[in-house]
Amino acid sequence: LQWPYCRKRCSYCNFNTYVVPAVDEAALRDCLVREAQTLLRLSQVHSVTSIFFGGGTPSLASPGTVAAVLEAVAGAAHLPAGAEVTLEANPSSTSTSRLAGFRAAGVNRLSIGVQSLDDAELRMLGREHTAAEARKAVEAARGLFPGRTSMDLLFGLPRQSLNAWAQRLEAALRLCDDHISLYQLTLERGTVLARQVRGGALSAPSQDLLADMYQTARSVLVAAGFRHYEVSNFARKGALSTHNLSYWRADQYIGVGPGAHGRFMLWGEGGYSREARVQTLEPVAWMRDVQSQGHGTRSRVVLNLLEQLEELLTLGLRTDEGITHERWRHFSPHLSLQAMFGEPGEAQALQQEGWLVLDSGGLRCTWAGLAVLDSLLPDLLWQLQR
């Protein structure tokens, strides 16, 4: 579920987010509820395993909006009592009382966009909060959501050294030992930060330094007892993100809200094929669509078998478990993983070079391969397409 609004736009952000003088939350809430009900009806989903409130900055929504959406989902499909319900939050909108309100509304997992624990880096990123506010927010969250608090951190920032990054990691570990998501900063076209780097005001780190930062993070976190269960995600004590795992396993998911994406079967319309759906981007236009037709779907594409297998391959190999034989058979009952990738070809060469493993468990990257997945995928996709 997509909450599209932020109080300000960060210098690196090119997401589908909007900064407006005032938000008509009642209208937005009604539309989120209606679209969720409509798409659940069209999909005829019987049970929802997880819900994720993303954005934008969904912690700017009131707990009442979150409660209304969860009530609508539970009314349209089975929502088990223990289903994971995650809310993304910014430290600047996470007072203890507000977080308690979200917990009372039904949220049981919090993902906090800390990004950095250094004030100079936070200013460069255009973040609203300070390092002290970030620490306070994470401590409050861990008190209310013990074992189910996650932190986002960025690395590869302009002027960031390997030593500085190692220090940020150690500070993060002292603060949160449940779940950490690490993202390499991408300089997106049209953002303030990209213009500053292009204009020479800031310098971007070299590719070698970026690789060293990533490997340092992997080593430090695994040594601290974290499982590196996905390219960018690390968890301790089984605190994996159920919701995000569903994406990487190519399960069905429904996207609700401006710009949300979905992948599901439309059993309610007699459809037997998986569809890729994208909702209208701009919030006011999306609300008009929802009010007139019950949903704001702007694009819907029926995915053929090859497109589904391409998604399964590119997403599944991001995880340490890879793609199991059972999951591959679900999409491709007539052509096994072994038949596709076990014969002489690109995949076998990658196995011989130590990047991939194909065995009784399925197809997955080695420890070394997970760090260079983007460079492996073209060969694998080429073999799949052939």
N, C-alpha and C positions, 0 to 999 in steps of 0.2 A: 504494500500500500504506500503510495507516493504522496508525501506532503511537500508541495512545490516551493514553499516560501522560506526565505532566509532574512535575517536582519541586515546583512551586508554580504557582498560577494567577495570571496577570498581572492587573492592575487593570482592563484594557480587554477581556479575553478572554471570549467566550461560545461558543467552539468546543466540540466534543464531546471534551473532554479530562478526565482523571481524575488526582487526586493520592491515592495510596494508600501505606500503610506499607511494603508490599513487593510486588514484581511477580513472578509465577510465569512467568519468561521462557521456560522450556522448554515450558510448556503453550501460551503465546501463540505461540511460534515454530511448534510443531506445527500449530496451527490456521491460521496464516497460510499455511503450506506447503500444507495440505490444501485450504483454500478456493481458493487460487490454482490448484491442479491441477484442482479441480472446475469452476471457472468457465471455465478455458481449454478443458477438455474439452467443456463445454456449448456454448461459442461456436465451437468448432472453428477457432480462430484459428491460422493457419499461421506467422505471423511477428510478433514483438513488436518494435516500433521504439524504445520507450523505457520506462523504469521510474522511478517517483518515490516515494521514501519520505517521507511527510508525517506530520503529527501535530497535536497532541501534540508530543513532542520525540523524534524517532527517533534522534537522536545519543545518547540514553540506552540504546538497544538495544546489544547486543554485536555486534562485527563478525561473530561466528559466526552470529547470527540473520540478518543481511543476506546472508551467503554462502549459508545454507541456502535462503532464499527465491529468490535468484537461480539457484541450482542447480535448484530445483524448476521455475521458469519455463523454464529452458533445456531441461529434460527433457520438458516438456509442449508446447513450441512452439519454433520457431527463434528464437534470440536472437543476432543478428549480433554479431560481435566488437566493432564500433564503436558499438553501441547506447548511447544516452545513459542513464546511471544516476545519478540525482540523489538526494542525501540532504539533508534539511533539518537544520540544526544550530543549537544555541544556543551562544554563546561560552563559557558555563559548563561545557559538556561536550565541549570540542574541544581537548584536549591534542594536541600533535604526534604522540605515540605512538598515541593513539586514532584520529586522522585517518589515520595510516599504516595502521592495521588496517582501516579502512573501504576505503581504496584497494586493499589486498591482497584484500579480499573481493569487489571488483568495482565499487565506486563510482568514477565518473570525473568527477562534477560535484558541487559543494557549494553549497548555498544557506544563508547564515548570517543568522539573525534578529538583526541588530544593533539595529534600531529607532531608536537615537539614539546620538550620540557625545558626549553631555553627561550628566554624572553626576546632576545634579538632575532632568533629564527622565527618566532611567532609573529613578530612585527613585519618581517619580510614577507611572510605568507599571508599577511592581511587578516590574521585571526583576531577575534574579538577579545579572547581571554588571555590571561597571563599564565606563566608556569605554576604559580602558587594557586591560582583558581583551578587549574587542571588537576593538581594534586588533591585539592579539597573535594572536587567533584568525584574523582575516582574513589577516594576514601568513603564518601557518603554513599556512593553506588554499591561498594562492596559490603557496606553495613546492611543495606536493604536487599541486595541481590547476591548473597554470598555464593561464591563458586560460579556465578553466571554474569560476570562483568568482563567486558572486553575493551581493549584500548587499540585505537588506530595510531600508527606512527608513520611519518614520512622520512625517507632517507634520500641521499643524492641531491641535497639542496645546494644552491650556489654558495660557494665559499666553505662548505662543510668538509672538514677533514675526517680521515678514518678514525683518528683518536677521539675527535669530538663525537662522532657517531657512536663509538664504543661506550663513551661516557653516558650518552643519552640512553643507550640500551640498559646499562647498569642501573641508572636512575629509574627507568621504567620497571625493571624487575623488582626493585625494592618496593614499588608502589602497587603492582598488580601481577599476580602469578597464576591467573586463571586462563586468560586467552589474550593473545596479542596478534594484531594484523599489521604487517609491514608492507608499505607500498613505496616503490621507487617513484620519485617525483617525475611526472611527465610534463614537459613544457608544451602546453596545448596552444594552437594558433588562436590569436585573438585575446589571450589573457594578458594581464598586466605584467606578470612575471616573464612570460615569453618575450614581450617587447623589451623588457629591461635587459634580458640576456642578449637578444638580437642587437640591441643598441650599444652593447658594450658596458653598460652600467654594472652588470653582474656577470660572472663567468660560471658556466656549467661544469660540473666535474667530468673527468675523462671516463671513457667506457671501462678502462682498467680499474679505476678507483671505484666505480659503481659496482663492479663485480666483486672487488675486495670487501666492500661494505656489506653486500648481500651474504657472502660467505662468512664474514665475521659474525653477522647476526645469526645465521644458522648454527654456527658452532657454539656461540654463547648460549643461545636459547636451548639447544638440545642438551648441552652440559648442565643446564639448570633444571632439566627434567621435563622439558616441553617436547611434545610430539609435533614434528613438522608434517602436518597432515595434508597441507595444500601449499602450492607455490608461495603464497603470501601469508599463510595462516599457521599459527602455532598454539597448541593447547596443552594444559596440564590436567591431570586427574580426570580425564575423560570429558573435559569441558568443550568439546567440539561444537561448532555451530550446525545444528540439525538442518536449519533452513538453507544455509549456503551449500551444505553437502547435497541437498536435493537438486540444486542447479548443476553441480559438477557430476552428479550421477544421471543427469538427463531425465529426472522425474518431471511430471507435469507441474506447472505452476501458473497461477492466474495473476496478472498485473492489473492493479486498480489505481486510478489517479492519473493526473496529467503526465504524459510521456512514459507511463509504465509499460513494460514489455511482458508478454505471456507466451507460454507454450503449452497448449492443452487440446484435448479432443472435444469436439462439440456434439456430444451424444444427444443433447436436447434438440438439435437441429437435424438429427439423423446422420451426422457426420462420423466417419470412421477413420479419418486421417488427422494427424497432429497438425495444428495450425500455429504459425507465429503471428502474434497480434501486437500492435503498438497503439497506444491510446493517444488522442490529440494532445499536442505538446502544451499549448498555451492555456493556463488555468480557466480564464473566462470563457474561451471558446469551448474548452472541454466541458465546463458546466452547462453551457447551452446544449451541447450534444446529449449529455446525460439527461437533462430535463426533458428533451424532446423525444429521445428514443430509448432511454434506460441505460445506455452505455455510451462511452466516448471513443469507441474503436475507430481509428483513422486508417489503419492498414491491417489487412489480414491475408496471409499467404499460406496455402497448403504446402507443407514440406514433403518432398518426395523422399524415397528411402535413402538415396545418396546424401541428401542434405541432413537428414536425421543422423546418419552414421558419421558425417563430418563433425556435427556438433558433439556427438558422443565421444569421438576421438579427441577433439581439441579440449573439451572440458574434463573428460575422465582422466586424461593423462596428467592433469594438474594436481591430482591427489596421490598420496603415497600408496593407496590401495590400487590405483589404476582402474582398468576396466575389467571386471570379472567376466568369466565365460557366460555366466547366467545373465548378466546385464546385456551383453552383446547379443545373446540368443533372443532376448526380448524384442530387439529391433531387427535382428537378422537371423531368423530361425533356419534358413536354408544354406547359409554360408558362415562357417564358424570362424572364430578368431584365428585358430590354427591354420585353417585353409587360406585365410586372407593374408596373414602376416608371418606364417611359419615357413613358407616356401622361399626359395632364393629370390632376393629382391632388396629393396631399400631397407625394409624393417629388419631383415636378417643381418644386413651389414651393420646397422646401428646396434644390434645385439652383440655382434662380434667385437665391435669397438667399445663396448662397455656402457652404452647409453640407455639401453632398453633391456627388459627381461620379459620373456614369454614362457610361462610354465603352467602348472596345474591351477595356479591362482588367477591367471589371466595375463593381460599385457600392462606393464607399468614401467615407469622410469626408474633407473638406478638413482642413488644419491647424487651422483655427478650429473646424470641426465636431467634431473628435475630443475637444476640451475640453468640449463640451456635449452629448455623445452621449445622455446620459440624457433630455435634454429633446427630442431628435429622435425617439427610438424610439416613443413613443406614436402619433405621426402615421403612422409607417411601419407599425407593427403594425396600426393601424386600416385602412390601405389594403390590407394583406395579407389581413386577415380578411374584408374586403368582397369 
